[in-house]
Amino acid sequence: MLPSPRSLLRSLAVLALAVSAAACVDRFDDTPPAFMPVTTGPETITSDDGIDSMPDASGGGSCSPGAQGCPCVLGQVCKSGLVCSDGLCIPCTDCAECGNNSCDVAQGESCASCPADCGACESCGNDLCEPELAEDCASCPADCDACESCGNGSCEADQGEDCFSCEPDCDACPPACGDGDCNGGETCALCPGDCDCPPPPPGDPCSGFGNGWWCGQTLGGTPNVLYYCVGGLTSSSQPCAYGCALCPVGTADECKSYAGQSDADACNPAECTAGDQSACSEYETCVGGSCTSCGSGTANCDGSGGCECAGYCGNGGFCCTEFNCAIQPQCLIC
């Protein structure tokens, strides 16, 4: 007997429910697909497409930071060979290229080598001049000191420039003794520091002595001969008839002027000598080697050793007194 229409409709409804239930079971099946990470323990494993993962605390699967296929934000450092693009760490072929918006530390990029990806280095002001970070006197004078101005065509004295320190800006220094060049009329005698003086011949008494007059007994030369030394060489010499006076340091030695003259007198020559008052005026007389003023109303008209004229000296050294003044033509004032 054929089933009734109502029974047939009930059977169709049951079949539809069974099919729907089977579909739900397939939809919620937790079996991981081949492309999802699979974990079997605490170790990291890699699925068929090479994506790394690590287990979380509960034992489930989770993404390792910076791993291939894991989420990232722009500027985040992905693992070597990866770059953050569209929110995921993906393989790249230009990771070492500066300007790809990824600071690839593993590829050697840093703030010094690639500030476009890694940002500018904050080094200026740390008291270290770091050329490897592009620091120099212009970009970071705080660390590298101010740039030298020599060579800018301006002689800047306030920067310590002069003809010695910066000839390109301040021109060459004029010749001067001590500049290291024998020029400008310098000679071995005038500037031995600049002009190479030939060594003194063996046995020259002036060897090792300064410029000036020296007695031979001081130099180890001929006694009572006065030597004039220049640059360690004998420039001239003269014999001293009455002996050579050894004078104090700083005073040139002298030949004595007369027999028996002491070294002190010879080294400090008298202004005048008795019997020769040519160095003194007619109103002075020579006393102890010095010209001494005559007393008031007296004069030394004849150049002798005293102020014997009781008046004044007229023409020709004539002694004019109150007694002969009116009658002597040499006396102009009475």
Helices and strands as residue ranges (DSSP letters): H 5-27, E 54-55, E 61-62, E 82-85, E 88-91, G 105-107, H 115-118, G 131-133, H 141-144, G 157-159, H 167-170, E 212-215, H 216-219, E 225-230, E 233-239, E 244-245, E 254-255, H 263-267, E 284-287, E 290-293, E 312-313, G 315-317, E 319-320
